[in-house]
Amino acid sequence: MTNFTVFLVLITIVCFLLIIVIMVQNPKGGGLSSSLGGSTQMGGVQKTTDFLDKSTWTLATILIVLILLSSLSFPGIMGNTDSKIIDKKETVAPKTTTTTPAKPVETPKK
């Protein structure tokens, strides 16, 4: 497997985990913490909210770093100087010829 493929798999896994963490959260503050039953289980509501918040930011940061690193490992960008969009050859402009305009034809006056 190439480096780019490894990064692609890792990015997909992080995206899937980020989707799960975001879907567990409730926009009104409930989410996973409301299904636990109260503050006596698993550290309470505040600890669950802090965990979900920190995991969201951590996964988002990991995703950005992986995307930046994958762009460095892309096969067409680094180290390959042979593939250029513009050729190194000079393009020759077509030769232009200058023509002198013909003299107007004089009409005889009546």
A tleap script that builds the chain and sets N, CA, C and O, in Angstrom:
source leaprc.protein.ff14SB
mol = sequence {
  NMET THR ASN PHE THR VAL PHE LEU VAL LEU
  ILE THR ILE VAL CYS PHE LEU LEU ILE ILE
  VAL ILE MET VAL GLN ASN PRO LYS GLY GLY
  GLY LEU SER SER SER LEU GLY GLY SER THR
  GLN MET GLY GLY VAL GLN LYS THR THR ASP
  PHE LEU ASP LYS SER THR TRP THR LEU ALA
  THR ILE LEU ILE VAL LEU ILE LEU LEU SER
  SER LEU SER PHE PRO GLY ILE MET GLY ASN
  THR ASP SER LYS ILE ILE ASP LYS LYS GLU
  THR VAL ALA PRO LYS THR THR THR THR THR
  PRO ALA LYS PRO VAL GLU THR PRO LYS CLYS
}
set mol.1.N position { 0.846 -1.187 0.000 }
set mol.1.CA position { 0.000 0.000 0.000 }
set mol.1.C position { 0.888 1.246 0.000 }
set mol.1.O position { 1.928 1.296 0.657 }
set mol.2.N position { 0.458 2.214 -0.732 }
set mol.2.CA position { 1.205 3.459 -0.770 }
set mol.2.C position { 0.858 4.316 0.442 }
set mol.2.O position { -0.114 4.057 1.151 }
set mol.3.N position { 1.666 5.328 0.660 }
set mol.3.CA position { 1.427 6.234 1.785 }
set mol.3.C position { 0.080 6.921 1.668 }
set mol.3.O position { -0.621 7.122 2.660 }
set mol.4.N position { -0.269 7.277 0.452 }
set mol.4.CA position { -1.534 7.982 0.248 }
set mol.4.C position { -2.724 7.096 0.610 }
set mol.4.O position { -3.716 7.577 1.158 }
set mol.5.N position { -2.626 5.811 0.306 }
set mol.5.CA position { -3.702 4.882 0.650 }
set mol.5.C position { -3.833 4.726 2.159 }
set mol.5.O position { -4.942 4.646 2.687 }
set mol.6.N position { -2.705 4.684 2.847 }
set mol.6.CA position { -2.730 4.588 4.312 }
set mol.6.C position { -3.399 5.821 4.906 }
set mol.6.O position { -4.236 5.710 5.802 }
set mol.7.N position { -3.032 6.984 4.410 }
set mol.7.CA position { -3.652 8.215 4.904 }
set mol.7.C position { -5.150 8.240 4.591 }
set mol.7.O position { -5.948 8.709 5.402 }
set mol.8.N position { -5.520 7.746 3.441 }
set mol.8.CA position { -6.929 7.715 3.063 }
set mol.8.C position { -7.745 6.832 4.000 }
set mol.8.O position { -8.860 7.189 4.380 }
set mol.9.N position { -7.197 5.688 4.369 }
set mol.9.CA position { -7.876 4.788 5.306 }
set mol.9.C position { -7.977 5.443 6.684 }
set mol.9.O position { -9.031 5.392 7.318 }
set mol.10.N position { -6.884 6.060 7.152 }
set mol.10.CA position { -6.906 6.722 8.463 }
set mol.10.C position { -7.892 7.890 8.494 }
set mol.10.O position { -8.589 8.091 9.488 }
set mol.11.N position { -7.948 8.648 7.423 }
set mol.11.CA position { -8.884 9.778 7.350 }
set mol.11.C position { -10.322 9.267 7.390 }
set mol.11.O position { -11.180 9.870 8.035 }
set mol.12.N position { -10.584 8.161 6.703 }
set mol.12.CA position { -11.930 7.596 6.715 }
set mol.12.C position { -12.328 7.124 8.111 }
set mol.12.O position { -13.463 7.338 8.535 }
set mol.13.N position { -11.409 6.489 8.823 }
set mol.13.CA position { -11.693 6.024 10.186 }
set mol.13.C position { -11.952 7.196 11.121 }
set mol.13.O position { -12.892 7.164 11.915 }
set mol.14.N position { -11.118 8.235 11.030 }
set mol.14.CA position { -11.300 9.411 11.891 }
set mol.14.C position { -12.617 10.106 11.574 }
set mol.14.O position { -13.301 10.572 12.486 }
set mol.15.N position { -12.981 10.182 10.307 }
set mol.15.CA position { -14.267 10.797 9.934 }
set mol.15.C position { -15.436 10.009 10.505 }
set mol.15.O position { -16.401 10.595 10.996 }
set mol.16.N position { -15.356 8.701 10.445 }
set mol.16.CA position { -16.419 7.863 10.994 }
set mol.16.C position { -16.540 8.060 12.508 }
set mol.16.O position { -17.648 8.183 13.031 }
set mol.17.N position { -15.402 8.092 13.213 }
set mol.17.CA position { -15.428 8.322 14.661 }
set mol.17.C position { -15.964 9.711 15.000 }
set mol.17.O position { -16.702 9.876 15.972 }
set mol.18.N position { -15.595 10.702 14.202 }
set mol.18.CA position { -16.075 12.064 14.431 }
set mol.18.C position { -17.584 12.155 14.233 }
set mol.18.O position { -18.268 12.861 14.974 }
set mol.19.N position { -18.099 11.451 13.246 }
set mol.19.CA position { -19.552 11.428 13.024 }
set mol.19.C position { -20.258 10.796 14.219 }
set mol.19.O position { -21.289 11.295 14.669 }
set mol.20.N position { -19.708 9.704 14.729 }
set mol.20.CA position { -20.322 9.040 15.879 }
set mol.20.C position { -20.330 9.953 17.099 }
set mol.20.O position { -21.347 10.060 17.785 }
set mol.21.N position { -19.203 10.614 17.377 }
set mol.21.CA position { -19.113 11.492 18.550 }
set mol.21.C position { -20.078 12.664 18.419 }
set mol.21.O position { -20.705 13.055 19.404 }
set mol.22.N position { -20.207 13.222 17.239 }
set mol.22.CA position { -21.109 14.354 17.048 }
set mol.22.C position { -22.570 13.916 17.150 }
set mol.22.O position { -23.402 14.646 17.688 }
set mol.23.N position { -22.882 12.725 16.634 }
set mol.23.CA position { -24.264 12.246 16.700 }
set mol.23.C position { -24.686 11.897 18.131 }
set mol.23.O position { -25.872 11.978 18.453 }
set mol.24.N position { -23.748 11.514 18.985 }
set mol.24.CA position { -24.066 11.178 20.372 }
set mol.24.C position { -24.439 12.442 21.148 }
set mol.24.O position { -25.256 12.396 22.068 }
set mol.25.N position { -23.838 13.561 20.774 }
set mol.25.CA position { -24.109 14.811 21.481 }
set mol.25.C position { -25.535 15.284 21.195 }
set mol.25.O position { -26.102 15.016 20.136 }
set mol.26.N position { -26.081 15.981 22.156 }
set mol.26.CA position { -27.406 16.572 21.999 }
set mol.26.C position { -27.218 18.087 21.973 }
set mol.26.O position { -26.533 18.623 22.845 }
set mol.27.N position { -27.791 18.785 21.021 }
set mol.27.CA position { -27.566 20.232 20.948 }
set mol.27.C position { -28.099 20.993 22.151 }
set mol.27.O position { -27.688 22.130 22.384 }
set mol.28.N position { -29.011 20.392 22.927 }
set mol.28.CA position { -29.561 21.081 24.094 }
set mol.28.C position { -28.879 20.656 25.391 }
set mol.28.O position { -29.349 21.000 26.475 }
set mol.29.N position { -27.785 19.917 25.294 }
set mol.29.CA position { -27.033 19.573 26.489 }
set mol.29.C position { -27.328 18.196 27.041 }
set mol.29.O position { -26.719 17.809 28.038 }
set mol.30.N position { -28.229 17.438 26.443 }
set mol.30.CA position { -28.556 16.107 26.951 }
set mol.30.C position { -27.617 15.072 26.399 }
set mol.30.O position { -26.598 14.759 27.016 }
set mol.31.N position { -27.941 14.540 25.253 }
set mol.31.CA position { -27.101 13.568 24.561 }
set mol.31.C position { -26.898 12.305 25.357 }
set mol.31.O position { -27.842 11.777 25.945 }
set mol.32.N position { -25.685 11.819 25.381 }
set mol.32.CA position { -25.336 10.600 26.092 }
set mol.32.C position { -25.533 10.764 27.586 }
set mol.32.O position { -25.886 9.809 28.278 }
set mol.33.N position { -25.310 11.955 28.082 }
set mol.33.CA position { -25.422 12.174 29.524 }
set mol.33.C position { -26.857 12.016 30.015 }
set mol.33.O position { -27.060 11.604 31.157 }
set mol.34.N position { -27.855 12.327 29.199 }
set mol.34.CA position { -29.236 12.184 29.633 }
set mol.34.C position { -29.675 10.727 29.678 }
set mol.34.O position { -30.599 10.388 30.417 }
set mol.35.N position { -29.038 9.870 28.910 }
set mol.35.CA position { -29.419 8.462 28.911 }
set mol.35.C position { -28.738 7.679 30.025 }
set mol.35.O position { -29.073 6.515 30.247 }
set mol.36.N position { -27.800 8.280 30.723 }
set mol.36.CA position { -27.095 7.578 31.788 }
set mol.36.C position { -27.889 7.562 33.086 }
set mol.36.O position { -27.612 6.721 33.942 }
set mol.37.N position { -28.827 8.417 33.268 }
set mol.37.CA position { -29.700 8.339 34.426 }
set mol.37.C position { -29.437 9.361 35.505 }
set mol.37.O position { -30.367 9.695 36.238 }
set mol.38.N position { -28.273 9.861 35.646 }
set mol.38.CA position { -28.039 10.847 36.701 }
set mol.38.C position { -26.568 11.116 36.882 }
set mol.38.O position { -25.725 10.630 36.128 }
set mol.39.N position { -26.276 11.902 37.902 }
set mol.39.CA position { -24.897 12.318 38.118 }
set mol.39.C position { -24.094 11.289 38.892 }
set mol.39.O position { -22.897 11.494 39.095 }
set mol.40.N position { -24.684 10.214 39.326 }
set mol.40.CA position { -23.955 9.225 40.097 }
set mol.40.C position { -23.254 8.206 39.219 }
set mol.40.O position { -22.348 7.518 39.690 }
set mol.41.N position { -23.639 8.087 37.970 }
set mol.41.CA position { -23.051 7.085 37.096 }
set mol.41.C position { -21.993 7.718 36.204 }
set mol.41.O position { -22.204 8.807 35.671 }
set mol.42.N position { -20.865 7.051 36.039 }
set mol.42.CA position { -19.792 7.397 35.098 }
set mol.42.C position { -19.317 8.841 35.228 }
set mol.42.O position { -18.995 9.460 34.214 }
set mol.43.N position { -19.263 9.377 36.386 }
set mol.43.CA position { -18.701 10.697 36.577 }
set mol.43.C position { -19.678 11.824 36.386 }
set mol.43.O position { -19.288 12.980 36.556 }
set mol.44.N position { -20.897 11.572 36.049 }
set mol.44.CA position { -21.895 12.622 35.958 }
set mol.44.C position { -22.012 13.240 34.593 }
set mol.44.O position { -21.304 12.888 33.649 }
set mol.45.N position { -22.949 14.191 34.523 }
set mol.45.CA position { -23.277 14.851 33.273 }
set mol.45.C position { -22.126 15.716 32.786 }
set mol.45.O position { -21.804 15.707 31.598 }
set mol.46.N position { -21.512 16.452 33.678 }
set mol.46.CA position { -20.460 17.379 33.285 }
set mol.46.C position { -19.255 16.636 32.718 }
set mol.46.O position { -18.649 17.097 31.751 }
set mol.47.N position { -18.900 15.501 33.302 }
set mol.47.CA position { -17.748 14.735 32.812 }
set mol.47.C position { -18.018 14.170 31.418 }
set mol.47.O position { -17.120 14.137 30.576 }
set mol.48.N position { -19.244 13.729 31.174 }
set mol.48.CA position { -19.588 13.196 29.853 }
set mol.48.C position { -19.542 14.294 28.803 }
set mol.48.O position { -19.044 14.082 27.697 }
set mol.49.N position { -20.061 15.462 29.146 }
set mol.49.CA position { -20.038 16.594 28.214 }
set mol.49.C position { -18.603 17.017 27.928 }
set mol.49.O position { -18.260 17.307 26.782 }
set mol.50.N position { -17.765 17.055 28.956 }
set mol.50.CA position { -16.360 17.412 28.755 }
set mol.50.C position { -15.647 16.383 27.876 }
set mol.50.O position { -14.857 16.740 27.001 }
set mol.51.N position { -15.935 15.108 28.118 }
set mol.51.CA position { -15.310 14.054 27.313 }
set mol.51.C position { -15.710 14.172 25.844 }
set mol.51.O position { -14.858 14.075 24.960 }
set mol.52.N position { -16.983 14.377 25.581 }
set mol.52.CA position { -17.457 14.492 24.194 }
set mol.52.C position { -16.897 15.733 23.525 }
set mol.52.O position { -16.555 15.705 22.343 }
set mol.53.N position { -16.803 16.818 24.273 }
set mol.53.CA position { -16.257 18.059 23.726 }
set mol.53.C position { -14.775 17.897 23.385 }
set mol.53.O position { -14.334 18.291 22.306 }
set mol.54.N position { -14.016 17.318 24.309 }
set mol.54.CA position { -12.582 17.126 24.067 }
set mol.54.C position { -12.333 16.111 22.957 }
set mol.54.O position { -11.406 16.275 22.165 }
set mol.55.N position { -13.144 15.076 22.893 }
set mol.55.CA position { -12.948 14.087 21.830 }
set mol.55.C position { -13.302 14.668 20.458 }
set mol.55.O position { -12.680 14.312 19.457 }
set mol.56.N position { -14.283 15.548 20.407 }
set mol.56.CA position { -14.631 16.199 19.139 }
set mol.56.C position { -13.475 17.055 18.635 }
set mol.56.O position { -13.097 16.974 17.467 }
set mol.57.N position { -12.917 17.875 19.523 }
set mol.57.CA position { -11.799 18.735 19.130 }
set mol.57.C position { -10.557 17.914 18.795 }
set mol.57.O position { -9.821 18.254 17.869 }
set mol.58.N position { -10.321 16.839 19.541 }
set mol.58.CA position { -9.153 15.997 19.266 }
set mol.58.C position { -9.282 15.312 17.910 }
set mol.58.O position { -8.338 15.306 17.121 }
set mol.59.N position { -10.438 14.742 17.642 }
set mol.59.CA position { -10.641 14.080 16.350 }
set mol.59.C position { -10.586 15.073 15.189 }
set mol.59.O position { -10.068 14.747 14.120 }
set mol.60.N position { -11.110 16.266 15.389 }
set mol.60.CA position { -11.049 17.285 14.334 }
set mol.60.C position { -9.604 17.690 14.064 }
set mol.60.O position { -9.219 17.872 12.909 }
set mol.61.N position { -8.798 17.834 15.118 }
set mol.61.CA position { -7.390 18.185 14.947 }
set mol.61.C position { -6.631 17.064 14.247 }
set mol.61.O position { -5.819 17.319 13.358 }
set mol.62.N position { -6.896 15.828 14.644 }
set mol.62.CA position { -6.248 14.688 13.994 }
set mol.62.C position { -6.632 14.634 12.512 }
set mol.62.O position { -5.789 14.336 11.665 }
set mol.63.N position { -7.887 14.919 12.201 }
set mol.63.CA position { -8.344 14.911 10.812 }
set mol.63.C position { -7.605 15.960 9.976 }
set mol.63.O position { -7.183 15.672 8.856 }
set mol.64.N position { -7.450 17.159 10.507 }
set mol.64.CA position { -6.745 18.223 9.778 }
set mol.64.C position { -5.280 17.854 9.562 }
set mol.64.O position { -4.739 18.073 8.478 }
set mol.65.N position { -4.640 17.297 10.583 }
set mol.65.CA position { -3.232 16.904 10.451 }
set mol.65.C position { -3.079 15.796 9.421 }
set mol.65.O position { -2.153 15.827 8.610 }
set mol.66.N position { -3.975 14.823 9.444 }
set mol.66.CA position { -3.901 13.742 8.454 }
set mol.66.C position { -4.113 14.246 7.035 }
set mol.66.O position { -3.459 13.775 6.105 }
set mol.67.N position { -5.012 15.192 6.864 }
set mol.67.CA position { -5.242 15.745 5.531 }
set mol.67.C position { -4.012 16.491 5.032 }
set mol.67.O position { -3.634 16.368 3.867 }
set mol.68.N position { -3.389 17.264 5.916 }
set mol.68.CA position { -2.173 17.988 5.522 }
set mol.68.C position { -1.029 17.029 5.209 }
set mol.68.O position { -0.298 17.235 4.240 }
set mol.69.N position { -0.867 15.993 6.011 }
set mol.69.CA position { 0.191 15.026 5.748 }
set mol.69.C position { -0.079 14.225 4.477 }
set mol.69.O position { 0.856 13.874 3.757 }
set mol.70.N position { -1.336 13.936 4.200 }
set mol.70.CA position { -1.641 13.187 2.981 }
set mol.70.C position { -1.360 14.013 1.736 }
set mol.70.O position { -1.005 13.464 0.693 }
set mol.71.N position { -1.517 15.318 1.836 }
set mol.71.CA position { -1.208 16.154 0.670 }
set mol.71.C position { 0.286 16.161 0.381 }
set mol.71.O position { 0.693 16.337 -0.768 }
set mol.72.N position { 1.103 15.973 1.404 }
set mol.72.CA position { 2.548 15.886 1.175 }
set mol.72.C position { 2.943 14.553 0.553 }
set mol.72.O position { 3.938 14.478 -0.169 }
set mol.73.N position { 2.179 13.505 0.823 }
set mol.73.CA position { 2.520 12.193 0.287 }
set mol.73.C position { 1.851 11.907 -1.048 }
set mol.73.O position { 2.011 10.815 -1.594 }
set mol.74.N position { 1.113 12.855 -1.578 }
set mol.74.CA position { 0.450 12.662 -2.870 }
set mol.74.C position { 1.514 12.465 -3.937 }
set mol.74.O position { 2.459 13.251 -4.001 }
set mol.75.N position { 1.394 11.444 -4.779 }
set mol.75.CA position { 2.478 11.100 -5.696 }
set mol.75.C position { 2.789 12.148 -6.758 }
set mol.75.O position { 3.906 12.155 -7.275 }
set mol.76.N position { 1.887 13.007 -7.098 }
set mol.76.CA position { 2.144 13.945 -8.182 }
set mol.76.C position { 2.725 15.275 -7.759 }
set mol.76.O position { 3.050 16.094 -8.618 }
set mol.77.N position { 2.867 15.521 -6.469 }
set mol.77.CA position { 3.258 16.855 -6.030 }
set mol.77.C position { 4.752 16.950 -5.693 }
set mol.77.O position { 5.443 17.827 -6.212 }
set mol.78.N position { 5.240 16.087 -4.857 }
set mol.78.CA position { 6.609 16.203 -4.373 }
set mol.78.C position { 7.558 15.324 -5.183 }
set mol.78.O position { 7.264 14.158 -5.444 }
set mol.79.N position { 8.680 15.883 -5.571 }
set mol.79.CA position { 9.746 15.114 -6.164 }
set mol.79.C position { 9.624 14.793 -7.640 }
set mol.79.O position { 10.626 14.424 -8.252 }
set mol.80.N position { 8.503 14.908 -8.220 }
set mol.80.CA position { 8.323 14.565 -9.619 }
set mol.80.C position { 8.320 15.848 -10.439 }
set mol.80.O position { 7.294 16.517 -10.554 }
set mol.81.N position { 9.477 16.187 -11.009 }
set mol.81.CA position { 9.584 17.434 -11.758 }
set mol.81.C position { 9.355 17.236 -13.249 }
set mol.81.O position { 9.321 18.206 -14.007 }
set mol.82.N position { 9.197 15.974 -13.677 }
set mol.82.CA position { 9.012 15.717 -15.103 }
set mol.82.C position { 7.610 16.067 -15.580 }
set mol.82.O position { 7.418 16.434 -16.739 }
set mol.83.N position { 6.652 15.956 -14.708 }
set mol.83.CA position { 5.285 16.212 -15.144 }
set mol.83.C position { 4.929 17.676 -14.914 }
set mol.83.O position { 4.670 18.101 -13.789 }
set mol.84.N position { 4.922 18.400 -15.959 }
set mol.84.CA position { 4.594 19.826 -15.903 }
set mol.84.C position { 3.419 20.077 -16.824 }
set mol.84.O position { 3.240 19.396 -17.834 }
set mol.85.N position { 2.634 21.054 -16.465 }
set mol.85.CA position { 1.520 21.410 -17.328 }
set mol.85.C position { 2.025 22.167 -18.547 }
set mol.85.O position { 1.545 21.967 -19.662 }
set mol.86.N position { 2.990 23.028 -18.320 }
set mol.86.CA position { 3.557 23.829 -19.403 }
set mol.86.C position { 4.885 23.194 -19.810 }
set mol.86.O position { 5.729 22.904 -18.962 }
set mol.87.N position { 5.059 22.984 -21.093 }
set mol.87.CA position { 6.302 22.406 -21.580 }
set mol.87.C position { 7.433 23.393 -21.417 }
set mol.87.O position { 7.226 24.604 -21.348 }
set mol.88.N position { 8.645 22.843 -21.356 }
set mol.88.CA position { 9.816 23.709 -21.229 }
set mol.88.C position { 10.220 24.317 -22.568 }
set mol.88.O position { 10.971 25.292 -22.610 }
set mol.89.N position { 9.724 23.744 -23.654 }
set mol.89.CA position { 10.072 24.273 -24.967 }
set mol.89.C position { 9.446 25.646 -25.163 }
set mol.89.O position { 8.348 25.933 -24.687 }
set mol.90.N position { 10.172 26.465 -25.867 }
set mol.90.CA position { 9.622 27.778 -26.180 }
set mol.90.C position { 8.651 27.629 -27.336 }
set mol.90.O position { 8.882 26.872 -28.279 }
set mol.91.N position { 7.604 28.342 -27.240 }
set mol.91.CA position { 6.666 28.327 -28.352 }
set mol.91.C position { 7.043 29.452 -29.294 }
set mol.91.O position { 7.292 30.581 -28.870 }
set mol.92.N position { 7.081 29.131 -30.571 }
set mol.92.CA position { 7.475 30.101 -31.582 }
set mol.92.C position { 6.218 30.790 -32.084 }
set mol.92.O position { 5.240 30.146 -32.464 }
set mol.93.N position { 6.268 32.100 -32.076 }
set mol.93.CA position { 5.126 32.867 -32.566 }
set mol.93.C position { 5.092 32.777 -34.085 }
set mol.93.O position { 6.144 32.762 -34.724 }
set mol.94.N position { 3.928 32.720 -34.661 }
set mol.94.CA position { 3.855 32.664 -36.126 }
set mol.94.C position { 4.403 33.956 -36.735 }
set mol.94.O position { 4.276 35.046 -36.177 }
set mol.95.N position { 5.009 33.781 -37.888 }
set mol.95.CA position { 5.574 34.945 -38.570 }
set mol.95.C position { 4.443 35.797 -39.119 }
set mol.95.O position { 3.476 35.293 -39.690 }
set mol.96.N position { 4.586 37.067 -38.936 }
set mol.96.CA position { 3.586 37.985 -39.468 }
set mol.96.C position { 4.194 38.728 -40.650 }
set mol.96.O position { 5.343 39.167 -40.599 }
set mol.97.N position { 3.441 38.855 -41.669 }
set mol.97.CA position { 3.904 39.605 -42.835 }
set mol.97.C position { 3.117 40.898 -42.897 }
set mol.97.O position { 1.907 40.939 -42.677 }
set mol.98.N position { 3.841 41.931 -43.198 }
set mol.98.CA position { 3.176 43.229 -43.314 }
set mol.98.C position { 2.889 43.489 -44.780 }
set mol.98.O position { 3.754 43.331 -45.641 }
set mol.99.N position { 1.709 43.872 -45.032 }
set mol.99.CA position { 1.329 44.203 -46.407 }
set mol.99.C position { 0.969 45.681 -46.459 }
set mol.99.O position { 0.380 46.237 -45.532 }
set mol.100.N position { 1.338 46.283 -47.556 }
set mol.100.CA position { 0.986 47.687 -47.727 }
set mol.100.C position { -0.379 47.746 -48.397 }
set mol.100.O position { -0.659 46.977 -49.316 }
set mol.101.N position { -1.200 48.633 -47.949 }
set mol.101.CA position { -2.529 48.716 -48.551 }
set mol.101.C position { -2.440 49.203 -49.996 }
set mol.101.O position { -1.586 50.017 -50.344 }
set mol.102.N position { -3.309 48.705 -50.794 }
set mol.102.CA position { -3.335 49.110 -52.202 }
set mol.102.C position { -3.852 50.539 -52.309 }
set mol.102.O position { -4.642 51.006 -51.490 }
set mol.103.N position { -3.367 51.224 -53.367 }
set mol.103.CA position { -3.822 52.595 -53.582 }
set mol.103.C position { -5.267 52.575 -54.050 }
set mol.103.O position { -5.661 51.711 -54.834 }
set mol.104.N position { -6.051 53.520 -53.574 }
set mol.104.CA position { -7.440 53.550 -54.034 }
set mol.104.C position { -7.511 53.859 -55.534 }
set mol.104.O position { -6.710 54.618 -56.077 }
set mol.105.N position { -8.457 53.268 -56.144 }
set mol.105.CA position { -8.644 53.475 -57.578 }
set mol.105.C position { -9.344 54.811 -57.787 }
set mol.105.O position { -10.379 55.104 -57.188 }
set mol.106.N position { -8.739 55.606 -58.658 }
set mol.106.CA position { -9.336 56.909 -58.911 }
set mol.106.C position { -10.387 56.773 -60.004 }
set mol.106.O position { -10.156 56.159 -61.045 }
set mol.107.N position { -11.511 57.345 -59.743 }
set mol.107.CA position { -12.560 57.349 -60.745 }
set mol.107.C position { -12.482 58.645 -61.546 }
set mol.107.O position { -12.228 59.713 -60.988 }
set mol.108.N position { -12.696 58.548 -62.834 }
set mol.108.CA position { -12.608 59.789 -63.635 }
set mol.108.C position { -13.773 60.733 -63.300 }
set mol.108.O position { -14.906 60.301 -63.088 }
set mol.109.N position { -13.465 61.997 -63.262 }
set mol.109.CA position { -14.471 62.984 -62.938 }
set mol.109.C position { -15.233 63.361 -64.188 }
set mol.109.O position { -14.629 63.468 -65.255 }
set mol.110.N position { -16.482 63.559 -64.104 }
set mol.110.CA position { -17.287 63.927 -65.260 }
set mol.110.C position { -17.571 65.376 -65.299 }
set mol.110.O position { -18.242 65.849 -66.216 }
savepdb mol mol.pdb
quit
